Amino acid sequence: MFEVIAFDADDTLWHNESIFTMTQIKFSEMLSSHGQEVVDQTLFATQIKNLQHFGYGIKGFILSMIETAIELTDGEVRGHEIQQILDFGREMLAAPIELLPHVREVVEELSQKYSLLLITKGDLIDQETKIARSGLAEFFDAVEIVSDKTTEVYSKILKRHKIKPSHFMMIGNSMRSDIVPIVQIGAQAVHVPYLSTWEHEQDHPPVDAEHYTELKHLGLLPQLIKKKG
């Protein structure tokens, strides 16, 4: 029924959101006099506002933290605090790549039978570096790093690789980015939820559960594919 399998990267193949969460806690502690809820709400609003300018990823997150600090302190944030935020970002960029359970064996097994794509959004340099450090690059026939995941973006990727939607399956943790647009273009989608999901990614159009499959973990994917095949 399908020939090409694509994987999301962050929080599907390796841990990512947990790094953002830990950094946000540090940031909230730095601005604790303003209250954690206020800091978190302001940062989220700033991130959403800045997505069209900075896109997804760590660098945009750093810039949004700096802007949030300036806003909450009425421009009185100190230089050493800005430096601390920049250090947060460097720590995030240097964080080790920790693969999720079953990832390597599943990706390696499927690569022997199917053409595999890696489709991820975020900063180009950061994503390229993570893919290289993951040890998984050799199993993918192509890597697509995009600024966002929409029906238009997926359709262009499939057209470029000469893939029919009916022959395509996407696996990811985000309903908004990995499942809904895939269902909308008529391809197959498999949702593998992560421990936590950024609030923005939880905001998505409704999609009937019968149009995609949800798995508890990636280790169940080969069995599902055999059943569908």
Sequence and secondary structure as in RCSB ss.txt:
>XXXX:A:sequence
MFEVIAFDADDTLWHNESIFTMTQIKFSEMLSSHGQEVVDQTLFATQIKNLQHFGYGIKGFILSMIETAIELTDG
EVRGHEIQQILDFGREMLAAPIELLPHVREVVEELSQKYSLLLITKGDLIDQETKIARSGLAEFFDAVEIVSDKT
TEVYSKILKRHKIKPSHFMMIGNSMRSDIVPIVQIGAQAVHVPYLSTWEHEQDHPPVDAEHYTELKHLGLLPQLI
KKKG
>XXXX:A:secstr
  SEEEE  BTTTB  HHHHHHHHHHHHHHTGGG HHHHHHHHHHHHHHHHHHH SSHHHHHHHHHHHHHHHTTT
   HHHHHHHHHHHHHHHH    B TTHHHHHHHHHTTSEEEEEEES HHHHHHHHHHHT GGG SEEEEES   
HHHHHHHHHHTT  GGGEEEEES IIIIIHHHHHTT EEEE   S   GGGG      GGGSEE SSGGGHHHHH
HHH 
